Amino acid sequence: MKQPTRILPPEQERRVRAMARTATIRDVAAKAGVSIATVSRVLNGSGVTTPETAEKVRLAVAALTFRPSTIGRSLKAARTRTVGVLIPSLSNPVFAESVAGIQDAADEAGYSVLIASTDYSPDREARAIESLLSNRVEGLVLTVADADRSASLDTLDAAQTPYVLVYNQPLTSGRAHVSVDNVAAARAIVERMTALGHRRIGMVAGRFLHSDRSCRRHAGWLAALATAGLPAGPVIEVDFTDTRLATRLAPHLTGADRPTALFASNDLLALATIRAIRDLGLSVPGDVSVCGFDGIEVGALVSPSLATLVQPARAMGRAAFETLRAGFAHEPQGAVLTLPFELRMGESLGPAPLAPAANPTPKS
């Protein structure tokens, strides 16, 4: 005889479904009421935790039947010959170029590469890293939102998982990274602008909360202006994915004291800035000069061609992988490689106008 279908109460059904899926370190942390880094410390026997906290974590692990290998504790013994790569965006050519460098070096060494992106969302970092680790990568090359205040990196440190940062330039010691000197590079851009006669220089910056690179470049911009004895122009902070900036820029590009030059914290924002300036009835560089940061190739193909600070992105990716691979035998933590940059002049950066128009009329 056919058995009747059993219908569970909603709350019990949710518990059953929760138990049916594989528990994660995030689940353990939530159940124990502690941070992910604390769970890692307890599971790996590293760092300092109170006996009460350690007991909470152990009870949560038992209740959830959590398998610690999903956070990478057993990665040192694993030989998957696979590395994980985490970048903020797959659509930004500068990150694609560094991934190409990683893949070049990985192919030569007989490694495979798994790639994930965060879309500039700090909240997605932990999930993306956990997903890469669940595929038992031997180590990670990654770019995070803020390398000095990253719970994800704290977790990797606690789990003793090898990783190397690329593009990030952390102030915290002990975190291996490959980058250019973002502060010095931004200073070089502003110094070139002042040499061309610009005295009112603004900045279009990607969200500081989402990019410590944007923060470092802002610091270099400020330092160069201070050295030149110039006041800081407007800082227009925007989303990295914002491609139509006319509304944001309009209040800053009217009046006789408007900036005659804008430094954008990356090339995609610089190209969006040029479009916005034109939409507002101004010309580049006749009315406002623009310089970007990254050196993406498409910048040389547009009109006016984009002036930019060129990062050796492919070389950075290759160097990051080689540093990581060396760290499989000897811990990579602490390895620092700062590569050279160059300023590529383009048509978007010209001399300061002698008498800027006071009130341009925006196009409809």
Salt bridges, closest charged atoms under 4 A:
GLU11 OE1 - ARG14 NH2 2.48
GLU13 OE2 - ARG17 NH2 2.69
ASP27 OD2 - ARG21 NH1 2.91
GLU55 OE1 - ARG58 NH2 3.60
GLU97 OE2 - ARG314 NH1 3.38
ASP104 OD2 - ARG314 NE 2.97
GLU108 OE2 - ARG318 NH2 2.92
GLU138 OE1 - ARG79 NH1 2.93
ASP146 OD2 - ARG149 NH2 3.02
ASP148 OD2 - ARG216 NH2 2.89
ASP154 OD1 - ARG175 NH2 2.72
ASP157 OD2 - ARG175 NH2 2.94
ASP212 OD1 - ARG213 NH1 3.10
ASP239 OD1 - ARG207 NE 2.90
ASP279 OD2 - ARG275 NE 3.20
GLU322 OE2 - ARG318 NH1 3.49
GLU331 OE2 - LYS76 NZ 2.81
